[in-house]
Amino acid sequence: MAGRRPWARLRAKITQLKKTIANKNEELEQLRADVPALVRAVNQLTLENQKLRQALEGPQANVIPLVRPRT
């Protein structure tokens, strides 16, 4: 009986590791599926940021106050 215990522990460990591998593979699959959407979001934000920076660099609009400041 003493000879079977190490094998039983090894089988249990193998089963545990197979479950861990399966979980990690699921997680990796989900991460890979998320990448295209994240890339699109980053590209969109980059374009918006670029447009905002260009707007700041452009000529400033003339603003005329409706009420003149008191001196």
Secondary structure, DSSP 8 states (H G I E B T S, - for coil): -TTHHHHHHHHHHHHHHHHHHHHHHHHHHHHHHHHHHHHHHHHHHHHHHHHHHHHHHS-------SS----
